[in-house]
Amino acid sequence: MNYHPEKPQRMVDLHGYYYKGDAKGIWKWNGGEGSRLEGECKEARRAAGSHQGTQLVQRVQRAGRAEWGGIRYLEFKAHGKLATPWGEGTWGDATNPPAWPNTIFAEFIGQTHLLKFEPEGGDAFSFMRCSDGERNSGRLVPLDAGP
């Protein structure tokens, strides 16, 4: 329970499962499903815009890659293609004010992440894994910045 958001609700369903024999409540939490966070992430992904046009998407494309929680590098390619050390993925604009301003999504290895950028146009961003709310930070690194 400690590693997941919405602990009180999860604990109530866990108690119901083991002490009351109510199996339906616990299964809604499987893989992050059922959580408010997962619902918000799915909505942000569903409402995602094109891979072109917005200032945020252009800024990410100009940089071309990002350092990801100390890992080098994720590469933001044209047409929403994403290359990561863990495999291929997709990315795009997920800005959805007021909940997710200045945000893009990145999907790879079956996980959706939301990357939130500062409005001033800096290179730093914070990101969150949608399945469990794990947070970290990263920064855009222009391709011409060397290895």
C-alpha positions in Angstrom: 0.0 0.0 0.0 2.8 2.4 0.8 4.0 2.7 -2.8 0.7 3.7 -4.3 -1.5 6.8 -4.3 -4.9 6.9 -2.7 -3.8 4.6 0.2 -7.0 4.9 2.4 -9.3 3.7 -0.4 -7.0 0.9 -1.3 -6.8 -0.2 2.3 -10.5 -0.3 2.7 -10.8 -2.5 -0.4 -7.9 -4.7 0.8 -9.7 -5.1 4.2 -12.9 -6.0 2.4 -11.1 -8.6 0.3 -9.5 -10.4 3.3 -12.0 -9.9 6.0 -15.3 -9.7 4.3 -14.8 -11.8 1.2 -15.6 -8.9 -1.2 -13.4 -9.6 -4.2 -14.8 -7.0 -6.5 -13.2 -3.9 -4.8 -9.6 -5.0 -4.8 -9.4 -5.8 -8.5 -10.1 -2.2 -9.6 -6.6 -1.3 -8.4 -4.8 -3.8 -10.6 -2.0 -2.1 -12.4 -3.1 1.4 -11.3 -6.6 0.9 -12.7 -9.3 2.4 -10.7 -7.2 5.2 -9.2 -8.0 8.8 -9.7 -4.5 9.3 -11.0 -4.8 6.6 -13.7 -8.1 8.1 -14.8 -6.6 11.6 -15.1 -3.6 10.2 -17.1 -5.9 8.3 -19.4 -7.9 11.4 -20.0 -4.8 13.4 -20.7 -3.6 10.8 -23.2 -7.0 10.5 -24.8 -7.2 14.3 -25.2 -3.6 14.4 -26.5 -3.1 16.7 -29.5 -1.0 16.4 -32.6 2.7 15.9 -32.6 3.2 19.3 -34.3 2.2 22.8 -33.9 2.2 23.8 -30.3 5.0 25.8 -28.8 5.7 23.0 -26.3 5.9 20.3 -29.0 8.2 22.5 -31.1 10.5 23.2 -28.1 10.8 19.4 -27.4 11.4 18.7 -31.1 14.1 21.4 -31.3 16.0 19.8 -28.4 15.4 16.3 -29.7 16.3 14.4 -26.6 16.1 14.4 -22.8 17.9 13.2 -19.8 15.4 11.1 -17.9 16.0 10.9 -14.1 19.7 10.7 -14.8 19.4 8.2 -17.7 20.7 9.3 -21.1 18.7 9.8 -23.4 15.2 9.7 -24.6 14.9 10.8 -28.2 11.8 12.7 -29.3 11.5 12.0 -33.0 9.1 13.2 -35.7 5.6 12.0 -36.0 5.3 11.1 -32.3 8.0 8.4 -32.3 10.1 8.0 -29.2 13.4 6.1 -28.7 14.4 5.1 -25.2 17.1 2.9 -23.7 14.2 0.5 -22.9 12.7 0.4 -26.3 10.5 2.3 -28.8 7.5 4.4 -27.8 5.3 7.3 -28.6 5.0 10.9 -27.4 2.7 13.9 -28.0 1.1 17.0 -26.6 -1.1 16.2 -23.5 -1.6 19.8 -22.4 -5.0 20.0 -20.7 -5.3 23.1 -18.5 -5.9 23.4 -15.6 -5.0 19.8 -14.6 -2.0 19.3 -16.9 -0.6 22.6 -18.3 2.5 22.5 -20.4 2.5 18.7 -20.5 3.4 16.0 -23.0 3.0 12.3 -22.6 5.6 9.6 -23.2 4.6 6.0 -23.6 7.1 3.2 -23.6 7.3 -0.4 -22.2 3.6 -0.3 -21.5 3.7 2.7 -19.2 2.4 6.2 -19.7 4.3 9.1 -18.2 3.3 12.8 -18.1 6.1 15.3 -18.4 5.3 18.8 -17.1 7.4 21.7 -18.3 7.8 25.1 -16.7 5.8 27.8 -18.6 8.9 30.0 -19.0 10.3 27.7 -21.6 13.2 26.2 -19.6 14.7 22.8 -20.3 13.7 21.2 -17.0 10.6 19.1 -16.5 9.1 16.9 -13.8 7.6 13.6 -14.8 5.2 11.1 -13.3 4.5 7.5 -14.1 0.7 7.1 -14.4 0.5 3.6 -13.0 1.8 4.4 -9.6 2.5 8.1 -9.3 6.2 7.7 -9.2 7.8 11.1 -9.8 11.2 12.2 -11.0 12.7 15.0 -13.1 14.6 15.4 -16.3 15.8 18.0 -18.7 15.9 18.6 -22.4 19.4 18.2 -23.9 19.9 19.6 -27.4 21.4 17.2 -29.9 24.2 19.7 -30.6 25.2 19.5 -26.8 27.4 16.5 -27.4 27.2 13.0 -25.9 
